[in-house]
Amino acid sequence: MKIACIDLEGVLIPELWPHIAQETGIASLSLTTREFPNYPELMRTRIETLRRNSLTLATLQSITANITPFPDAQEFLHRLQKEYDVSIISDCFHELIGPILNTLGSPKIKCHRFNIDPAGYVDHCVYFNRQGKETHVAQALTEGAKVLAVGDAYNDLNMLRLAHHGFLIRPSNSTRAAAPELPVVNSLSEVFERVAFE
């Protein structure tokens, strides 16, 4: 059995929050886990910023609906699914990525959800029940699976370290420095070049 655990943002699609920051002109929303590893604190800051600037979920959805996957993402998933049971393991939110997932062929995804208040604002996060992304790899390993993982940020590192084949793709300098032992690729096609499919 082969299982692939693939991050979404920065791997298959552009980072959502920098795009939101660009479209709204709110620079502080551009921070991601590449630069800020404490994700719950990062999300609390984002939610406070959204409310302070009167940005509802509907506004966010209208912005993220225009995001398209990286050019090689669809082909990568299609080829990977021939050999692996693929799951997208992401710290993004279902409410922001529906159209994007459809473009990617509606792969399985394990990510978080937003709680929305009556006025349409994001109130708080409902996190997927896991200690970290590595929880999914650990479960697969107990089932005897061979695991491939691809990510790009701090919150992916333990997942990548635990997998049989873990790759950082286009990481920031700070993320690279935090995990010098992990192999780095610059494109999704390089993953296939580095892994011998059985």
N, C-alpha and C positions, 0 to 999 in steps of 0.2 A: 504494500500500500504506500502511495506517495501523496503527500499533502503539501500544498504551497500556501504560505501565509504572506500576503502581499499588502503593503501599505498603499494608501490611496493618494493622498496629497503629496506632491513632490516626486511621486513615482509614476503614477498613471495620469494624473491631472495636475494643473498648476495649483499652488497653495491658494485656498479659498480666501483666507483673511487678508493677505496682502492685496488681493484683487478688490475685496470689499473696501479696504483702506484707500486704494487708488480711486475707486468710483465715488466714495463719499468725501474724500479729502481729509480723512481723520487718520493721521500718521500713526498714532498709537495702536491702531487696529492691525498694523502690518506685522507686529511681533508674532512669531510662531515658536514651536518647540525646538526649532533649529537654534534659536537664541535664548529661549526661556524654558528650561526643562521642567519647572513645576507647573504641570498642566492645570490642575484645579484652580490654582491661584491665577494663572493666565486667563482662564475662562471667567472667573469672578470679575476680573478687571475688564474683560471684553463686555460682559453683560452690563456692568455699571456704565461703561462708555456708550453702549447702544441706547440705554434709557436716557442718559444725560443729553444725547443728541437726537432724541425722538425717532429712533430707527426701530421700526417694528419688524417682526418676522416676515411679513409680507414684503417689506422693502428689501430685506436681505435676500429673499427668494427671487425677487425680480432681478437682482444683481447677479446671483450665482447661476441663474438659468442661462446666462450667456457664456459660461465657461465651457470650453471643449477639451476633451482628453488630448494628451500629447500624441503626436502623429503615429508613434509606434505602439501605443498602448493597446489598441484593439487587436492588432496582429499578435502581440506578445501574449495576451490572455488566451486568444484562440489557439495558439500553438501550445501554450502551457497546459491548457485543459485536455489536450490529447494524452498527456502523460500523468497529470496530477489532478487531485481533487482540490480545486482552488477556492480559497476564501479571502476576501478583502478584510484585513484587520486594521481598523482605522479609529482614530480619535476624533473623527468628524461627526456630524449629526445628520440623521436620516432626513430631517426637514429641509436641509440645504442641498441635497445631492440627488434627489429623485430623477430629474431629467438627465443628469450626467451618467447615472447608473444605466439608464435605458440605452444611452449611446454606447456604453461598454458591453452591452448584451445582457444586462441584468444579472451580474455575478452575485454569488452569495456574499453578504457583507455582515460583519459584526462590528457595530459602532454604537454611538450614544444617541440619546434623544433629548429634545428640549421640552421643558414644561412652559406653557404659554399662559400668561394671565388674561383676564377678560378684555383688556385693552389691546391685546395683540403683541405685547412685548414679551421677550424671552425673560422668564422669571428665575429659572434655575435649570441645572443640567441633571438629567437622569442617566447616570453612567452605566454602561454595560457591566454586568457582574463579572469582574475579573480583577486580579491584582495588578496586572499589566498585560501588554500584548504577549509576553512570554507565556502567559497562562495557556493560550491556545496551542503553542508549540509543545509545552509540557504534557498536555493532554494527548496530543497526537503521538508523542514518544511513548507514553504508557501503553498505547494501542499497537505499538510496534511499527509505526509508520516512519518512512524516511521523509524528512522535512526540508523543504527549500523555503527561504524567507528573503524578502527584499524590502528595504526601507531606506530612509534618508535622514532621520532626525534622532535626537536624544531618546525619545520615547520608543524608538525601535531597537535600541542597542541590545537590550537583554533578549529580545526575541531573536535577533540575528545571531547572537552568541550561542544560544541554545540549539539552534537548528543545525542539521548536518551541513547544509550549505547556506550561509548567511552573507548577503551582499549589501553594502552601502552604495546607493546610487546618487551621484552628484551631491555629496554631503557638503555642508558648510565647513569652514576651516575648524571651527570650535568642535563640531561633532566629530570630525576626522581625528582631531587631537585627543578626543575622549575615548576613541576606540581604534588605536593604531594597528591592532591585530586583525581587524576585519578587512577583507578584500573590498576594493572600491571599483565600481564600474561607472562608465560615463553614458552608457545607453542600455536599454533593456535587452537588445540583441546580444550584448556582451555576456549576459547571464547564461545564455545557451552555450556560448563558447567556453565558459568556465565550468560548466557542469556536464558531466558525461551521462547522458540519458541511457538508462538500461533498456 
